[in-house]
Amino acid sequence: MGKTTRVSAVAVLDLYDLLLQLGAVTQAQLHAAGLNRTALLDHCNCALPLQEQRLDEALLLALWQLASSNPQIPHIGLLIGQTFNPDSRGVLASWLFQCQRAGEALHVFQQHIALMNPSERWTLDETGDELVLQFTFAPDKHYPQAAIERSMSALLRWNEEMTGVCVVPSTCEFSFARPAYHERYVEIFGPNLHFERGRNCLHMSRAFLHNPIRSANRYLEHVLAERALQAYQQLQSKDELLGKVSQLIEADLQQGACIERVCQALHVSRPTLYRRLKQEGTSFTELLSSLRKARASQLIQQGLPAFAISDELGFKDVSTYHRACKRWFRQQPGGG
């Protein structure tokens, strides 16, 4: 299991809204999964603008898992990736639209993508006149194929929105098998597609890096860069603390994740840990519950019985686990 991370609140809320608009999920399904837009907003820090808010990555994962479970819209990731909503820009996206050229925007995006989602990675490899952009998710997060499709197709769509130029990759590689909706891939990525290659890459001509961005503004770029970098530094500091606490909770989960043992490992008092977590907009109880919920979801999907899941999550008995599941998923958990 990986550490608990927080992603752009705009990304979570935008996906929530798009899934409903596209008919990929119903309100009933969202409520059954413990996802409610009002509740999501309640988790945000009112002191910051929405563009700089953060939400638990587990919420984003839960939305993608729901989306990918709908057999009627298997290409939901491509649909979302090709949907452009100028009102859904967070602090990083707003910065990108003020850069001067596509190459500058790509560099900013690659270096600061954690402002959107710390689990996403784009790596660049330049060979002659070709640029290979490889996309990955953190391996411990288990994002579905739809999320990969969204990120790769969105990069092309956002480039077109910024520059006004539709760039078609010379070659594309995908780690998964050729999908039944292959023709939709051709529409977005071009005809030269290769599947089951073990990686997800876009091969592009380096020429696109020189395309100017239509909305470029040096003053706004400077203002947004300063704001984004401040948020990025805060995120790095926050992730360090939350990461350490989360790792200690996960290691101690089966034993009940005692806060005293976490404090001892961090060499801080209980009041100090409470205060520092509160400054980051969370608490020990919220972190423990979030980690338990994410792990419970994985174990339920693996078909483990309730008593085994309850034991692994450190609950004192199965009935306490059942009550927690009703709180998390608004229904009785799977398993006997």
C-alpha positions, 0 to 999 in steps of 0.5 A: 500500500502507498501513502495517502496523497491528496489531489486537486479538488478541481480534478475530483469535482470535475470528474464527478460532474462529468461522470454524471453528465455523460451517464457513466454513473448515477446519483444512487451509485455515487451515494452507495460508494459514499461519494456526495458532491456537497460532502466533497466540498465540506472536506475542502479548506474554506480559507483557500480558493477552490483552484488550490484545494486538495482532496483525498486521492482515494475519492478520485480512485473511487470515481474512476473505479465506478466509471470503469465498471460501466460496460455501456461506456467502455471508452469513458476515459477517452470521452473525458480526456477529450472534454474541455471545460475552461472552468475546471482549471486548477492553479497549474492548468491556469499557469500553463495557459499563460506560458509562451510556447507549448514546450515551456508549458510541457516542462512546467506541467511535467515538473509540477504535475503533483499540483494535479495528482502526485501519482501521475508521471510524464517522462520525456526522452528526446531522440533526434527530431522525435520526442517520446512522452511516457505516462505512468501512474504510481504502481501502488495506486491501481488506476484503471485503464480508463484513467490512463486513456483520459490522461493521454488523450487529455494531453493532446486535447489541452495542447490543441486548446492552448495552441490551436494546433491539432497534433497527431502523434507519429506513433503511440504505444499502450501497455494494454490489449487493443480495445473493442473501441479501437476506432476511437483511438484512431480518431484521437491518436492517429493510425499508428497504434501499438498495443501490449507494449508494456508502456504508454507513450506518445511519439511526437515531432519536436516541432510542436514544442515551438507552437505559441500559446494563444492566451500567453500573458507574461504578467499573468504567467508570473503571477500564477507561477508565483502562486502555483510554486507557493502551493507546490512548496506547501504541498511538498511539506504537507506530503512529507508529514502526511506520508510519514504518518500514513506509512506508520498507520499502514504498518500498524493497521492490523494492530489497531494503528495506535496514535501513541505508537505513531507519536513515539516513532515521530518523536512528537507529543500527541497534542503536537501531532494533532495540531500539525495534522489540523494545520494540514486540514486533516486529523489522525482519525480521518487518515486512519479511516481513509486508509482503512476504507481504501484497503477495505475496498481492495480486499472486498474486490479480492473476495475476502470474507468480512472477518478476515478484512476486519482482522487485517484492518485492526477492528476489534470485532466484525460488527465494528467493521460492518458499521464502518462499511455502512459509513463508508459505502452506505451499504453492507459490505461484501463478504460473508 
